Amino acid sequence: MRPWLFWPAVILMIVAAVGGLVLAPEDYQQKDAFRIIYVHVPSASLSLMVYTVMAVAAGVGVIWRIKLAHAVAAACAPIGAWFTVATLVTGSIYGKPMWGTWWEWDPRLTSELILLFLYLGYMALRASFDDTQRADRASAILAIVGVVNVPIVKYSVVWWNSLHQGPSISKLAAPSIEGSMLWPLLVMMLAFMLYFGAVLCDRLRAEILRRERNASWLNGDLMKV
Amino acid sequence: MNLKDVLDMGDYGAYVWSCYGLTLAMLVLNVWLAKRSLAEQVLHARRRQQMNSEQS
């Protein structure tokens, strides 16, 4: 784990959690239940961001035939899948008191579930090949085609009449969320990004070692746990 | 805001705290899985290198 990414992430998560759970005032409609956004929204943002990183890396790998780019894409998949699971689970728990249901086949919820299937499909497809190069190419195509789902998830609440609430911060106009409620959310998102970077470093090292285990250039630095 | 208010979350405590708990569990699990996968690959690579050096 890269300490210069991991520990700042932990500290920022604690700061944002205190900000979101204690310092931010309760919402006038959703009361204290709104505090779920401080874990739900960063998980959801990262589920989309990690997929985008994965698809771009896969694209770079296919176009310029860079092995390391394929390794980055492969390392992203399990992390993104876990963020997607967290989004769906926390969203479901958020939905029960706010909408009266754990699940609804709503555009936002359904497209996020498809995102999870894309991650799982990507990992399953990679695992089904013994040859790494063939696994790289086939899974890259899936990752690139699947990226069309990212804007669908993001704009589903704008394009369709969704049960899910609309965007709060990513609007062209001013954010529809008060500053005292906004800062813990932004800090938590930054913390999640740093955390992703920290976990990605370990996953990427593992992936490089898996691919290059016979290489003579493997040295002490890569082999440290 | 006292401790009881923070824990109760205005009767939404079960929903709010379970979300935070599950997210924390996911974050810890992700770190652990990544560490385990890295440790596994390091072990494999070391073994392979040892075998190669013994053969040569």
Interface residues (C-beta under 8 A of the other chain):
Chain A: M1 F6 M13 A17 L21 V22 E26 K31 D32 A33 R35 I36 V39 H40 S43 P78 I79 W82 F83 V85 A86 V89 T90 I93 Y94 K96 P97 Y195 A198 V199 D202 R203 R205 A206 E207 L209 R210 R213 N214 L218 L222 M223 K224 V225
Chain B: M1 V6 M9 G10 Y12 G13 Y15 V16 S18 C19 Y20 L22 T23 M26 L27 L29 N30 V31 L33 A34 K35 S37 L38 A39 E40 Q41 V42 H44 A45 R46 R48 Q49 N52
